[in-house]
Amino acid sequence: MKKLTLFLLLSSLIALPAQADSFRVEQLASGYGVPWGLQMLDAQRLLVSERSGKLSLLNLQTGQRQSISGLPEIHLQGQGGLLDIAIAPDETAGWIYFTYSKPVQGQGATTLARARLKDLRLHDWQDLLVTRSTTDTGYHFGSRIAFDDRGYVFFGIGDRGVRPNSQNLENHAGSIIRLHRDGRVPADNPFVNRPDALPETWSYGHRNPQGLAWDNLHKRLWEIEHGPRGGDEINLIEKGQNYGWPVISYGKEYWGPVAVGEGTHKAGMQQPVKVYIPSIAPGSLLYYQGDAFPQWRGNLFAGALKLRHLNQITLDADGNAIAEDRLLEDLGERIRALTTDEKGRILFSTDSGKIYRLSPQ
């Protein structure tokens, strides 16, 4: 009875004036560390990863929370730990995908893995790619996961706190990676036949990708990444392209009002679709395709950590960012992870350890 009372209390509606005629916000749970990844397992159960290395299953109807065992050893340092969780929309074999920082000779390597869940324990754990991305820093591990409709999986890695990594194709840092879902390298990856590059790389020149989302209607891969002081970017990711970091950037150095790199443009380097100055500090990216909010279909949503809101970006048919709204500013939370349920309602986590749901009013 106490558990049910507590869950009903946590699920109480939160009054927020912003767009009050469009949605309502419910708090579903609290008491987590930093809930870094969210993934619906079925209509009622939500998988939650915490950066501290914990994985649990939350029943959204009863509020029951159950711990899941079977995780490997995780390198917990700075921004590293247990990161994203994802299940492909067409998954039939029970695979759940993870990114995490794996200990490699005392340092952390961003790693893509997969496993199956049975009786609250992970089985058949497979490290699909232990990336060449180790450094002695605790910065910029990435890492979000996205699936396209052709059987490929993508994930992002930050520059690991070493800026030149992002222009060096002989490591994976500062890159978006593309693989078959079993970890094999696709034959049509852009750098497969280059001896001075790693074949898993799909794009490079990234600072710290914190969101990755597939648009199945237009067959586009979207990414959002942290800039330095200013200059967060939304990018349309294309095969083999260089996104410029740290040669070009819209941000400034942390130590003073000095532009990073050579400027904002350079031949052979891609321009972002949208830049945030000042930084919002993105934590995730969602391409909305659900039924709950038909007026939002085709929009991007990003959790903002520094500016504490849910960032909504309206795109036109050509992929241009034509409008922006900042939702949930009155909530005052660092919004980290985003996902949707089977009805298209948006679930999100905050760095204060809470999980919320956005539903139609």
C-alpha positions in Angstrom: 0.0 0.0 0.0 2.9 2.3 0.8 4.5 1.7 -2.6 1.2 2.5 -4.4 0.8 5.7 -2.4 4.3 6.8 -3.1 3.9 6.1 -6.9 0.6 8.0 -7.0 2.4 10.9 -5.3 5.2 10.8 -7.7 2.8 10.6 -10.6 1.0 13.8 -9.6 0.6 16.3 -12.4 3.0 19.2 -12.5 1.5 22.6 -13.4 3.5 24.3 -16.1 2.3 27.4 -17.9 4.3 26.9 -21.2 2.0 25.5 -23.9 -0.4 24.4 -21.2 -3.1 23.8 -23.8 -0.9 21.3 -25.6 0.5 18.9 -23.0 0.7 17.9 -19.4 3.7 16.7 -17.5 3.7 13.8 -15.0 6.5 12.8 -12.7 6.8 9.0 -12.9 9.8 8.2 -10.7 12.7 9.7 -8.7 15.7 8.6 -6.8 17.9 7.6 -9.7 21.5 8.8 -10.1 22.0 10.3 -13.6 19.5 8.3 -15.7 21.5 8.4 -19.0 19.5 6.1 -21.2 15.8 5.3 -21.6 14.2 2.6 -23.7 10.7 1.2 -23.6 10.8 -2.6 -23.3 7.1 -3.0 -23.8 4.0 -1.0 -23.3 4.4 -0.7 -19.5 8.1 -1.4 -18.7 11.0 1.1 -19.2 14.7 0.3 -19.2 16.8 2.9 -17.4 20.6 3.1 -17.5 22.5 5.2 -15.0 25.9 6.5 -15.8 27.1 5.1 -12.5 26.8 1.6 -14.0 23.3 0.5 -12.9 20.6 -0.9 -15.1 17.0 -1.3 -14.0 13.4 -1.9 -15.2 10.7 0.5 -14.1 7.0 -0.6 -14.3 5.2 2.6 -15.3 1.8 1.3 -14.1 2.8 0.1 -10.6 6.0 2.1 -10.0 8.0 -1.1 -9.2 11.7 -0.8 -9.9 13.8 -4.0 -10.5 17.6 -4.1 -10.8 19.1 -6.0 -13.8 22.3 -7.9 -13.5 24.8 -9.2 -16.0 26.6 -6.0 -17.0 30.3 -6.1 -17.7 33.0 -4.2 -15.9 32.5 -0.5 -16.6 35.1 2.3 -16.5 33.6 5.0 -14.3 35.5 8.2 -14.9 34.2 11.8 -15.4 31.7 11.7 -18.2 32.2 7.9 -18.8 30.1 5.0 -17.5 27.1 3.2 -18.6 25.6 5.3 -21.4 22.9 4.7 -23.9 20.3 1.8 -24.3 18.4 1.2 -27.6 16.3 -1.5 -29.2 15.8 -1.4 -33.0 12.2 -0.8 -34.0 12.2 -4.0 -36.0 14.1 -6.1 -33.5 12.8 -9.7 -33.3 15.7 -11.6 -31.8 15.6 -9.9 -28.4 18.8 -7.8 -28.8 19.3 -4.8 -26.6 22.1 -2.4 -27.6 24.3 -0.5 -25.2 27.1 2.0 -25.3 29.5 2.2 -22.3 33.1 3.0 -21.4 35.0 -0.2 -21.2 38.2 -0.3 -19.2 41.3 -0.8 -21.5 44.6 -0.6 -19.8 43.4 1.7 -17.1 41.5 4.0 -19.6 38.0 4.1 -21.0 37.1 3.1 -24.5 33.6 3.9 -25.8 32.1 0.5 -26.7 29.0 -0.7 -28.6 27.6 -3.9 -27.2 24.4 -6.0 -27.2 22.8 -8.6 -25.0 19.5 -10.3 -24.4 17.4 -9.9 -21.2 15.9 -12.8 -19.4 14.7 -13.1 -15.8 16.2 -9.7 -14.9 19.7 -10.8 -16.1 21.5 -9.9 -19.3 22.7 -12.9 -21.3 24.8 -13.4 -24.5 26.7 -10.2 -23.9 28.7 -9.2 -27.0 31.1 -6.3 -27.4 30.6 -5.4 -31.0 33.2 -2.7 -31.2 35.7 -1.6 -28.6 36.7 1.7 -30.2 40.2 3.1 -30.6 39.4 6.2 -28.5 41.2 5.8 -25.2 42.8 8.9 -23.6 43.8 9.8 -20.0 41.0 12.2 -19.7 37.4 11.8 -18.4 35.8 13.9 -21.1 33.6 13.4 -24.2 32.8 9.7 -24.4 29.6 10.4 -26.4 27.5 8.3 -26.9 24.0 7.7 -28.4 22.7 4.9 -30.6 20.5 5.1 -33.7 19.2 2.5 -36.1 18.2 3.1 -39.8 15.7 1.0 -41.8 18.4 -1.0 -43.7 19.9 -3.0 -40.8 22.6 -0.7 -39.7 23.4 0.7 -36.3 25.1 4.1 -35.7 26.7 5.5 -32.6 28.8 8.6 -31.7 32.1 9.2 -29.9 33.5 12.4 -28.6 37.0 13.7 -29.1 37.9 12.3 -25.6 39.2 15.7 -24.6 42.0 15.6 -27.2 41.0 18.0 -30.0 43.2 16.7 -32.8 41.5 13.3 -32.5 38.5 14.5 -34.4 40.6 15.1 -37.6 42.6 11.9 -37.3 41.0 9.0 -39.2 43.3 6.5 -37.6 41.3 6.6 -34.4 37.5 6.5 -33.7 37.3 9.6 -31.4 35.3 12.5 -32.7 33.4 10.3 -35.1 30.0 8.7 -35.9 30.4 4.9 -36.4 28.3 2.8 -38.7 28.1 -1.0 -38.5 25.9 -4.0 -39.3 23.9 -4.8 -36.3 26.1 -7.8 -35.6 29.2 -5.7 -35.5 30.5 -6.4 -39.0 31.8 -3.5 -41.1 29.6 -2.6 -44.1 31.4 -2.9 -47.4 30.2 0.5 -48.5 31.4 2.5 -45.5 33.4 5.5 -46.8 36.9 4.7 -45.5 36.9 0.9 -46.0 39.7 0.9 -48.6 41.9 3.6 -47.1 45.0 2.4 -45.2 45.2 5.6 -43.2 41.6 5.4 -41.8 39.5 3.1 -39.7 36.7 1.3 -41.7 34.0 1.7 -39.1 34.0 5.5 -39.4 30.9 7.1 -41.1 31.6 10.8 -40.4 34.3 12.7 -38.4 35.2 16.2 -37.2 32.8 16.0 -34.2 33.4 17.4 -30.7 31.1 15.4 -28.5 27.9 13.9 -30.0 25.2 13.8 -27.4 22.2 12.9 -29.6 21.6 10.8 -32.7 18.3 10.2 -34.4 17.1 8.5 -37.6 14.4 10.1 -39.7 12.8 7.2 -41.5 10.5 9.3 -43.7 13.3 11.3 -45.3 16.1 8.7 -44.7 18.2 11.2 -42.7 20.5 10.8 -39.8 20.5 13.7 -37.3 23.1 14.5 -34.7 23.5 17.1 -31.9 26.8 17.8 -30.2 28.3 20.0 -27.5 30.3 23.0 -28.7 32.8 24.6 -26.4 31.6 28.0 -24.9 28.8 28.5 -27.4 28.5 26.7 -30.7 26.4 23.6 -29.9 25.5 22.1 -33.3 22.7 20.2 -35.0 24.1 18.3 -38.0 22.7 16.3 -40.8 25.1 13.4 -41.0 26.2 12.4 -44.4 28.6 9.6 -45.5 32.3 10.4 -45.2 31.8 14.1 -44.4 34.1 16.2 -42.2 32.1 18.3 -39.7 35.1 20.5 -38.9 36.0 20.3 -35.2 38.4 21.7 -34.1 39.4 23.5 -37.3 36.1 25.4 -37.6 33.6 26.2 -34.8 31.0 28.7 -33.8 32.2 28.5 -30.2 34.9 30.3 -28.1 37.6 29.1 -25.8 36.6 28.5 -22.2 39.5 30.7 -21.0 38.6 33.8 -23.0 36.6 35.5 -25.8 38.7 33.9 -28.5 37.3 31.9 -31.4 38.2 28.2 -31.6 40.1 27.2 -34.7 40.4 29.1 -38.0 36.9 30.4 -38.2 33.4 29.2 -38.9 33.8 28.0 -42.5 36.4 26.1 -44.5 36.2 24.3 -47.8 35.6 20.6 -47.5 34.0 20.9 -44.1 30.2 20.7 -43.4 28.1 23.5 -41.9 25.6 22.7 -39.2 21.9 23.0 -39.8 21.5 24.9 -36.5 23.9 26.5 -34.0 23.2 27.5 -30.4 24.9 30.6 -29.1 25.0 30.6 -26.1 25.2 26.8 -25.6 22.2 24.9 -24.4 24.4 21.9 -23.5 22.4 19.2 -25.3 21.9 15.8 -23.7 19.9 13.8 -26.3 18.1 14.0 -29.6 14.7 12.7 -30.6 13.1 12.8 -34.1 9.4 12.8 -33.3 7.1 10.5 -35.3 4.5 9.5 -32.8 0.7 9.7 -32.7 0.2 11.5 -29.4 1.2 14.9 -30.8 0.5 14.8 -34.5 1.3 18.5 -34.8 4.9 17.7 -33.7 5.6 15.0 -36.3 8.9 15.7 -38.1 10.2 17.9 -35.3 13.5 17.4 -33.4 13.6 17.5 -29.6 16.8 17.9 -27.6 17.2 17.8 -23.8 19.1 20.9 -22.6 21.4 20.5 -19.6 22.8 24.0 -19.0 19.7 26.0 -20.0 17.4 23.4 -18.4 14.6 23.0 -20.9 13.2 20.7 -23.7 14.4 22.2 -27.0 12.0 21.8 -29.9 13.2 22.4 -33.5 10.8 22.6 -36.4 12.2 21.4 -39.7 11.0 22.0 -43.2 10.8 19.3 -45.9 14.4 20.0 -47.0 15.8 19.6 -43.5 16.2 23.3 -42.7 15.6 24.4 -39.1 13.0 27.0 -39.4 11.7 27.5 -35.9 12.6 26.8 -32.3 10.6 26.6 -29.0 11.9 26.1 -25.5 9.5 24.0 -23.5 9.5 23.1 -19.7 11.7 26.0 -18.7 9.7 26.4 -15.5 10.6 22.8 -14.6 14.1 23.9 -13.9 15.7 20.5 -14.6 18.7 19.4 -16.6 17.0 17.2 -19.2 19.2 14.2 -20.2 17.5 11.3 -22.1 14.5 11.2 -24.4 12.3 8.4 -25.7 8.7 7.7 -26.7 6.2 5.0 -25.7 3.9 3.1 -28.1 1.3 5.9 -27.9 3.9 8.6 -28.9 4.1 10.2 -25.5 7.5 11.6 -24.7 9.4 10.3 -21.7 12.5 12.1 -20.4 15.0 11.9 -17.5 16.7 14.6 -15.5 20.1 14.7 -13.9 18.3 15.1 -10.5 17.3 11.4 -10.9 13.7 11.9 -12.0 11.7 10.5 -14.9 8.8 12.4 -16.5 6.2 11.8 -19.2 4.8 14.4 -21.6 1.2 13.6 -22.7 -1.5 15.4 -24.6 -3.6 17.8 -22.6 
